[in-house]
Amino acid sequence: MTKLSLTLLAASFAPSLLGQTTAAQLPLSGRNGQSGSVTSSETAIPGTTSSVNALNTNISVQGPYTGSRAGSKPFSGKLSLHEAIQRALEYNLGGVGLSTAVQQARGQARVSRSALLPNINGALREDVQQTNLRAEGLRISLPVKGFTFPTIVGPFNYFDLRATLTQSVADMTALNNYRAARETVRADEQTMQDARDLIVLATGGAYLQAIADRARIISAHAQLETSSALYQQTLERKQSGLVAQIDVSRSLVDEQTQKQRLATLENDFAKQKINLARIVGIPPNDHYELTDEIPFSPAPVSTVDEALAKAFATRPDLKAAEAQLRAAANIRDAARAERLPSLALSADYGSIGVNPAQAHGTFTVVGTLRVPIWQGGKTEGDIEQADAALTQRRAELEDTRARIEADVRNAFLDLDAAAAQVELSLANQKVARETLALTRQKYDAGISDSVEVVQAQESVASSDLDYITSLFAHNLAKLSLARAVGHAAENLTAYLSLLN
């Protein structure tokens, strides 16, 4: 048999639905596999110290949240906190990676939905055929003398232009698969929103660290000017024979020490600005200016219960965990529905003939009721896997609720501790400045030596650093509370008061 067939596909929107539909499989854990984290912490400094600062405050950024893709927006060289956060939300890798996960989930949902929608295909077929009947086993002998039945038929040809339609009428497994896919999309969208909160925490924490370093530099400049003035004054008094050389040497050492401190602080400030630039997607250098100051201000949420109620209502990771639980429940229903009958419809209509002028329309309509009887244990296996995923999703939801409560309570504890330290550091700062002023007066009057002045100056420097550190701890605690409550980007201005 010789056969030549030409087929032209006109349109195809989904696979055939006449076969068995099986339940989709979910990973055991519903939590996103992307690595990386952003955490803030306040821990007590062990031991005793002359400083009023008893808190060790830290913001830790790991994984993709530390980097970004190159930003396309023009940069003026001046960076405000608002602009830093907006750039980070657009360019930080922590959000870029999850946005692609959302896109993939939406595509999978469309694929699942296609099993419920009509599937239409078009085909144009042209056949040219010649058949050897003897080779096919057909041997015919006629009792007519001189007449032989032909063994070769053809060649002959025909064409067939046809459209086919398949439609699932009742398939609970496919329906629940689609419901699960939609919930997975919602979960990924909420995970993306949660990543935005982490990006705000990472960006805000880096910005707060940078302006704290800038404040330390300003304080160090003031201390250096004071040390330089004291050294010049001591040198003049030495030339007048009023002090010994050791006082001059002591003042010089103090001045050089202040210079070294300033150089170290400037180095750390430059590194913090480079780190911030990496997070927000601007060129990774320190050649830009931070425009915002963030003074002390109380948190807008007054009670833990109020913050918890808001967090449970708005936290995106909790909504994501709830959506993952619903998706797992839908998949279990899909697995159970594999035992149910399904009904599908298929139909075709076309024109077939030797040529278009001699063609005639033909059609076929088929309804198929499929009743599963025994699938070799596959349905039971699908149900068992779906139950395991559902149990894991319930556990993860409970853990997420507990983690949210822990985040809120920890943020309030950090707020209280930092607020008390800010108040104490302000009082200590006032006392240190008054002591320095009195000591300078005594030194000018020749009642005390440079040792007392240096010590008083060190007390002022220490009190300034304590206030800067305490203010950083308090602002970071408010930023952590904004993340703990949820939707930090939208509510940031309510938690941090800016001075431009």
C-alpha positions as CSV (number, residue, x, y, z in Angstrom):
1,M,0.0,0.0,0.0
2,T,1.3,3.4,-0.9
3,K,-0.2,6.3,0.9
4,L,0.5,10.1,0.9
5,S,-1.2,12.2,3.5
6,L,-0.9,16.0,4.0
7,T,-2.4,17.6,7.2
8,L,-2.6,21.3,8.0
9,L,-3.4,22.3,11.6
10,A,-5.4,25.5,11.6
11,A,-5.9,26.1,15.4
12,S,-5.2,24.2,18.6
13,F,-6.0,25.7,22.1
14,A,-5.8,22.7,24.5
15,P,-5.2,19.0,24.6
16,S,-8.0,16.4,24.2
17,L,-10.2,15.8,27.2
18,L,-11.4,12.4,26.3
19,G,-8.7,10.6,28.4
20,Q,-8.7,10.2,32.2
21,T,-8.1,13.3,34.2
22,T,-5.9,12.9,37.3
23,A,-5.4,15.1,40.3
24,A,-2.4,17.5,40.2
25,Q,0.4,17.0,42.7
26,L,1.6,19.7,45.1
27,P,5.0,19.8,46.8
28,L,4.8,18.7,50.4
29,S,5.6,22.1,51.7
30,G,3.7,25.2,50.6
31,R,6.5,27.6,51.5
32,N,8.4,29.3,48.7
33,G,11.8,27.7,48.1
34,Q,13.6,31.0,47.4
35,S,16.5,31.4,49.9
36,G,17.2,34.7,51.6
37,S,15.9,36.5,54.7
38,V,15.7,39.9,56.4
39,T,15.7,40.0,60.2
40,S,16.3,42.7,62.8
41,S,17.2,42.0,66.4
42,E,17.9,43.8,69.7
43,T,19.9,41.8,72.3
44,A,21.3,42.9,75.6
45,I,25.0,43.7,75.8
46,P,26.5,41.4,78.4
47,G,28.7,42.6,81.2
48,T,29.1,46.1,82.6
49,T,29.9,49.3,80.8
50,S,30.2,53.0,81.5
51,S,27.9,53.6,78.5
52,V,24.1,53.9,79.0
53,N,23.8,51.9,75.7
54,A,22.8,48.4,76.8
55,L,21.3,47.2,73.4
56,N,23.1,45.5,70.5
57,T,20.9,46.3,67.5
58,N,21.4,44.6,64.2
59,I,19.7,44.3,60.8
60,S,20.7,41.1,58.9
61,V,20.0,40.9,55.1
62,Q,20.9,37.6,53.4
63,G,20.4,36.0,50.0
64,P,18.9,37.8,47.0
65,Y,17.7,40.7,49.2
66,T,21.3,41.9,49.3
67,G,21.4,42.5,45.6
68,S,19.5,44.1,42.7
69,R,19.4,44.4,39.0
70,A,20.5,47.6,37.3
71,G,17.9,50.3,37.7
72,S,16.7,52.1,34.6
73,K,15.4,55.2,36.4
74,P,17.7,58.2,36.3
75,F,19.4,59.0,39.5
76,S,20.1,62.5,40.7
77,G,22.8,61.7,43.2
78,K,20.5,62.4,46.1
79,L,18.7,59.6,47.8
80,S,15.7,59.9,50.1
81,L,14.3,57.1,52.1
82,H,11.1,57.1,50.0
83,E,13.1,56.9,46.7
84,A,15.3,54.2,48.1
85,I,12.3,52.0,49.0
86,Q,10.6,52.7,45.7
87,R,13.7,51.7,43.8
88,A,14.3,48.6,45.9
89,L,10.7,47.5,45.4
90,E,11.3,47.6,41.6
91,Y,14.9,46.4,41.3
92,N,15.8,44.3,44.4
93,L,16.3,40.6,43.5
94,G,14.2,39.4,46.4
95,G,11.2,40.7,44.5
96,V,12.4,40.1,41.0
97,G,12.7,36.3,41.6
98,L,9.2,36.0,43.2
99,S,7.6,38.0,40.4
100,T,8.6,35.3,37.9
101,A,7.2,32.6,40.3
102,V,3.8,34.5,40.2
103,Q,4.0,34.6,36.4
104,Q,4.7,30.8,36.2
105,A,1.8,30.1,38.6
106,R,-0.6,32.1,36.4
107,G,0.5,30.2,33.4
108,Q,-0.1,26.9,35.2
109,A,-3.6,28.1,36.2
110,R,-4.4,28.9,32.5
111,V,-3.3,25.4,31.6
112,S,-5.6,23.9,34.3
113,R,-8.5,26.0,33.1
114,S,-8.0,24.8,29.5
115,A,-9.2,21.3,30.6
116,L,-12.6,22.9,31.4
117,L,-13.0,25.0,28.2
118,P,-13.9,23.9,24.7
119,N,-10.9,22.6,22.7
120,I,-11.2,23.3,18.9
121,N,-8.9,22.0,16.2
122,G,-9.0,22.5,12.5
123,A,-7.4,20.2,9.9
124,L,-7.1,20.0,6.1
125,R,-6.2,16.6,4.9
126,E,-5.4,15.4,1.3
127,D,-4.9,11.7,0.7
128,V,-3.5,10.0,-2.4
129,Q,-3.7,6.2,-2.0
130,Q,-3.0,3.0,-4.0
131,T,-3.8,-0.4,-2.4
132,N,-2.6,-3.9,-3.1
133,L,-5.6,-6.1,-2.3
134,R,-3.7,-9.3,-2.6
135,A,-1.1,-8.1,-0.1
136,E,-4.0,-7.2,2.2
137,G,-5.2,-10.8,2.0
138,L,-8.1,-10.3,-0.4
139,R,-8.2,-13.0,-3.1
140,I,-11.4,-13.0,-5.2
141,S,-12.0,-15.4,-8.2
142,L,-15.0,-14.8,-10.4
143,P,-16.6,-17.7,-12.4
144,V,-16.5,-15.5,-15.5
145,K,-14.2,-16.6,-18.2
146,G,-11.8,-14.0,-19.4
147,F,-12.4,-11.7,-16.4
148,T,-9.9,-11.3,-13.6
149,F,-10.6,-9.3,-10.4
150,P,-8.0,-6.5,-10.1
151,T,-5.4,-6.9,-7.3
152,I,-4.3,-3.2,-7.4
153,V,-6.8,-0.5,-6.6
154,G,-6.0,3.1,-7.3
155,P,-4.3,5.4,-7.2
156,F,-7.2,7.5,-6.0
157,N,-7.4,10.6,-3.9
158,Y,-9.7,12.6,-1.6
159,F,-9.5,15.6,0.7
160,D,-11.1,16.3,4.1
161,L,-11.5,19.7,5.6
162,R,-12.8,19.3,9.1
163,A,-13.1,21.1,12.5
164,T,-13.2,19.1,15.7
165,L,-14.5,20.1,19.2
166,T,-14.0,18.4,22.5
167,Q,-15.7,19.7,25.7
168,S,-15.6,18.4,29.3
169,V,-19.2,18.4,30.5
170,A,-18.7,17.0,34.0
171,D,-15.2,16.4,35.4
172,M,-14.8,17.2,39.1
173,T,-11.1,16.3,39.1
174,A,-10.3,18.9,36.4
175,L,-12.5,21.4,38.2
176,N,-10.7,21.0,41.5
177,N,-7.3,21.1,39.8
178,Y,-8.2,24.5,38.4
179,R,-9.5,25.7,41.8
180,A,-6.2,24.6,43.3
181,A,-4.2,26.4,40.6
182,R,-6.1,29.6,41.3
183,E,-5.4,29.4,45.0
184,T,-1.7,28.7,44.2
185,V,-1.6,32.0,42.2
186,R,-3.2,33.8,45.2
187,A,-0.6,32.3,47.5
188,D,2.3,33.3,45.2
189,E,0.9,36.9,44.9
190,Q,0.7,37.2,48.7
191,T,4.2,35.8,49.0
192,M,5.3,38.4,46.6
193,Q,3.6,41.1,48.8
194,D,5.4,39.6,51.8
195,A,8.7,39.9,50.0
196,R,7.9,43.6,49.5
197,D,7.7,44.0,53.2
198,L,11.0,42.3,53.6
199,I,12.5,44.6,51.0
200,V,11.2,47.6,52.9
201,L,12.8,46.3,56.1
202,A,16.1,45.6,54.3
203,T,16.1,49.0,52.6
204,G,14.9,51.0,55.6
205,G,17.4,49.2,57.9
206,A,20.3,49.9,55.6
207,Y,19.2,53.6,55.3
208,L,18.9,53.9,59.1
209,Q,22.4,52.4,59.5
210,A,23.8,54.8,57.0
211,I,22.3,57.9,58.6
212,A,23.4,56.7,62.0
213,D,27.0,56.4,60.7
214,R,26.6,59.9,59.2
215,A,25.5,61.2,62.6
216,R,28.5,59.6,64.2
217,I,30.8,61.3,61.7
218,I,29.3,64.7,62.5
219,S,29.8,64.0,66.2
220,A,33.4,62.9,65.5
221,H,34.1,66.1,63.6
222,A,32.8,68.1,66.5
223,Q,35.0,66.1,68.9
224,L,38.0,66.6,66.6
225,E,37.5,70.3,66.5
226,T,37.3,70.4,70.3
227,S,40.5,68.2,70.5
228,S,42.3,70.4,68.1
229,A,41.3,73.6,69.9
230,L,42.4,72.0,73.2
231,Y,45.7,71.0,71.7
232,Q,46.4,74.5,70.4
233,Q,45.4,76.0,73.8
234,T,47.6,73.6,75.6
235,L,50.5,74.3,73.3
236,E,50.1,78.1,73.9
237,R,50.0,77.6,77.6
238,K,53.1,75.4,77.4
239,Q,54.9,78.2,75.6
240,S,53.9,80.5,78.4
241,G,55.2,78.1,80.9
242,L,51.8,77.4,82.5
243,V,51.7,73.6,81.7
244,A,54.1,70.8,81.4
245,Q,55.1,69.1,78.1
246,I,53.2,66.0,79.2
247,D,49.9,68.0,78.9
248,V,50.9,69.0,75.3
249,S,51.7,65.4,74.4
250,R,48.4,64.2,76.0
251,S,46.4,66.7,74.0
252,L,48.2,65.8,70.8
253,V,47.5,62.1,71.3
254,D,43.9,62.9,71.9
255,E,43.7,64.9,68.7
256,Q,45.3,62.1,66.7
257,T,43.0,59.6,68.2
258,Q,40.0,61.6,67.2
259,K,41.4,61.8,63.7
260,Q,41.7,58.1,63.5
261,R,38.2,57.6,64.8
262,L,36.9,59.9,62.2
263,A,38.7,58.1,59.4
264,T,37.3,54.8,60.6
265,L,33.8,56.1,60.8
266,E,34.0,57.6,57.3
267,N,35.2,54.3,56.0
268,D,32.3,52.5,57.6
269,F,29.9,55.1,56.3
270,A,31.1,54.6,52.7
271,K,30.7,50.8,53.0
272,Q,27.1,51.3,54.3
273,K,26.3,53.5,51.4
274,I,27.7,50.9,49.0
275,N,25.6,48.2,50.7
276,L,22.5,50.4,50.4
277,A,23.2,51.1,46.7
278,R,23.4,47.3,46.1
279,I,20.0,46.8,47.7
280,V,18.1,49.6,45.8
281,G,19.6,49.2,42.4
282,I,21.9,52.3,41.9
283,P,25.6,52.2,41.0
284,P,27.5,50.4,43.9
285,N,29.5,53.4,45.1
286,D,29.3,55.9,47.9
287,H,29.2,59.0,45.6
288,Y,25.7,60.1,46.5
289,E,24.0,62.0,49.3
290,L,21.4,60.8,51.8
291,T,18.8,63.6,52.1
292,D,16.6,62.4,55.0
293,E,16.9,62.7,58.8
294,I,14.7,60.5,61.0
295,P,14.2,61.9,64.4
296,F,12.6,60.3,67.5
297,S,8.9,59.8,67.4
298,P,6.5,57.4,69.2
299,A,5.1,54.3,67.4
300,P,1.6,54.8,65.9
301,V,0.2,51.5,67.4
302,S,-0.5,51.8,71.1
303,T,-1.2,48.3,72.2
304,V,0.0,44.8,71.4
305,D,-3.6,43.5,70.9
306,E,-4.3,46.3,68.4
307,A,-1.1,45.4,66.4
308,L,-1.9,41.7,66.6
309,A,-5.4,42.2,65.3
310,K,-4.1,44.3,62.4
311,A,-1.3,41.8,61.6
312,F,-3.7,38.8,61.5
313,A,-5.9,40.8,59.1
314,T,-3.3,42.1,56.8
315,R,0.0,40.0,56.9
316,P,0.5,38.6,53.4
317,D,2.4,35.5,54.5
318,L,-0.6,34.5,56.6
319,K,-2.9,35.0,53.6
320,A,-0.4,33.0,51.5
321,A,-0.5,30.1,54.0
322,E,-4.3,30.2,54.0
323,A,-4.4,30.1,50.2
324,Q,-1.9,27.2,50.2
325,L,-4.2,25.3,52.6
326,R,-7.2,25.8,50.3
327,A,-5.1,24.7,47.3
328,A,-4.2,21.5,49.1
329,A,-7.8,20.9,50.1
330,N,-8.8,21.3,46.4
331,I,-6.2,18.8,45.3
332,R,-7.4,16.3,47.8
333,D,-11.0,16.8,46.5
334,A,-9.6,16.3,42.9
335,A,-7.9,13.0,44.0
336,R,-11.2,11.8,45.5
337,A,-13.1,12.8,42.4
338,E,-11.0,10.4,40.3
339,R,-13.5,7.7,41.6
340,L,-16.5,9.6,40.1
341,P,-17.8,9.3,36.6
342,S,-17.0,12.0,34.0
343,L,-18.9,13.1,31.0
344,A,-17.2,14.5,27.8
345,L,-18.5,15.5,24.4
346,S,-16.7,15.4,21.1
347,A,-17.9,16.5,17.7
348,D,-16.6,17.2,14.3
349,Y,-17.9,18.7,11.1
350,G,-16.3,18.9,7.7
351,S,-16.4,18.5,4.0
352,I,-15.0,15.4,2.3
353,G,-14.7,14.4,-1.3
354,V,-12.5,13.9,-4.4
355,N,-12.3,17.6,-4.8
356,P,-14.0,20.7,-3.4
357,A,-16.6,20.8,-6.1
358,Q,-17.7,17.2,-5.4
359,A,-17.3,17.4,-1.6
360,H,-20.2,16.7,0.9
361,G,-20.6,17.7,4.5
362,T,-20.3,15.1,7.2
363,F,-20.4,15.3,11.0
364,T,-19.9,13.1,14.1
365,V,-21.2,13.8,17.6
366,V,-20.0,11.5,20.4
367,G,-20.9,11.7,24.1
368,T,-18.6,9.6,26.4
369,L,-19.5,8.7,30.0
370,R,-16.4,7.3,31.7
371,V,-16.9,5.2,34.8
372,P,-13.7,4.3,36.7
373,I,-13.8,0.8,38.0
374,W,-10.3,-0.1,39.0
375,Q,-7.2,1.9,38.3
376,G,-4.6,-0.3,39.9
377,G,-4.5,1.7,43.2
378,K,-3.5,5.0,41.5
379,T,-6.5,6.9,42.9
380,E,-5.7,5.7,46.5
381,G,-2.1,6.8,46.0
382,D,-3.1,10.2,44.8
383,I,-5.4,10.7,47.8
384,E,-2.7,9.6,50.2
385,Q,-0.2,12.1,48.7
386,A,-2.9,14.9,48.8
387,D,-3.6,14.1,52.5
388,A,0.0,14.4,53.3
389,A,0.3,17.8,51.6
390,L,-2.9,19.0,53.3
391,T,-1.6,18.0,56.8
392,Q,1.7,19.8,56.1
393,R,-0.2,23.0,55.0
394,R,-2.2,23.0,58.2
395,A,0.9,22.8,60.3
396,E,2.6,25.6,58.3
397,L,-0.5,27.8,58.7
398,E,-0.4,27.3,62.5
399,D,3.3,28.1,62.6
400,T,2.8,31.2,60.5
401,R,0.2,32.6,62.9
402,A,2.6,31.9,65.8
403,R,5.5,33.5,64.0
404,I,3.4,36.6,63.3
405,E,2.5,36.9,67.0
406,A,6.1,36.5,68.0
407,D,7.2,39.2,65.4
408,V,4.7,41.7,66.9
409,R,5.5,41.0,70.5
410,N,9.3,41.1,69.8
411,A,8.9,44.4,68.0
412,F,7.0,45.9,71.0
413,L,9.6,44.7,73.4
414,D,12.3,46.2,71.3
415,L,10.4,49.5,71.1
416,D,10.0,49.8,74.8
417,A,13.6,49.0,75.5
418,A,14.9,51.4,72.8
419,A,12.5,54.2,73.9
420,A,13.8,54.0,77.5
421,Q,17.4,54.0,76.2
422,V,16.7,57.1,74.1
423,E,15.3,58.9,77.1
424,L,18.3,57.9,79.2
425,S,20.8,58.8,76.6
426,L,19.3,62.3,76.2
427,A,19.6,62.9,79.9
428,N,23.1,61.6,79.9
429,Q,24.0,63.8,76.9
430,K,22.8,66.9,78.7
431,V,24.8,66.1,81.8
432,A,28.0,65.3,79.8
433,R,27.8,68.6,77.9
434,E,27.3,70.6,81.1
435,T,30.2,68.7,82.7
436,L,32.5,69.5,79.7
437,A,31.5,73.2,79.9
438,L,32.4,73.4,83.6
439,T,35.6,71.5,83.1
440,R,36.7,73.8,80.3
441,Q,36.0,76.8,82.6
442,K,38.1,75.2,85.3
443,Y,40.9,74.5,82.8
444,D,40.8,78.1,81.5
445,A,41.1,79.3,85.1
446,G,44.0,77.0,85.7
447,I,42.2,75.0,88.4
448,S,42.3,71.6,86.4
449,D,44.5,70.0,83.9
450,S,44.0,68.7,80.4
451,V,43.3,65.2,81.7
452,E,39.9,66.2,83.1
453,V,39.0,68.1,79.9
454,V,39.9,65.0,77.8
455,Q,37.8,62.8,80.1
456,A,34.9,65.2,80.0
457,Q,35.2,65.4,76.2
458,E,35.2,61.6,76.0
459,S,32.0,61.5,78.1
460,V,30.4,63.9,75.6
461,A,31.5,61.7,72.7
462,S,30.2,58.6,74.4
463,S,26.8,60.2,75.2
464,D,26.5,61.4,71.6
465,L,27.2,57.9,70.3
466,D,24.7,56.4,72.9
467,Y,22.0,58.7,71.6
468,I,22.7,57.9,68.0
469,T,22.7,54.2,68.7
470,S,19.5,54.4,70.8
471,L,17.8,56.4,68.1
472,F,18.8,53.9,65.5
473,A,17.5,51.0,67.7
474,H,14.2,52.8,68.2
475,N,13.6,53.6,64.5
476,L,14.6,50.1,63.5
477,A,12.2,48.7,66.1
478,K,9.4,50.8,64.5
479,L,10.4,49.6,61.1
480,S,10.3,46.0,62.4
481,L,6.8,46.7,63.8
482,A,5.7,48.0,60.4
483,R,6.9,44.8,58.8
484,A,5.3,42.7,61.6
485,V,1.9,44.3,61.1
486,G,2.1,44.0,57.3
487,H,2.1,46.2,54.2
488,A,5.1,48.1,55.4
489,A,5.6,50.1,52.2
490,E,2.1,51.6,52.4
491,N,2.3,52.4,56.1
492,L,5.9,53.4,56.4
493,T,5.3,57.2,56.8
494,A,3.0,56.4,59.8
495,Y,5.9,54.7,61.6
496,L,8.9,56.9,60.7
497,S,8.8,60.7,60.8
498,L,11.1,62.2,58.2
499,L,13.0,65.5,58.3
500,N,14.3,66.5,54.8
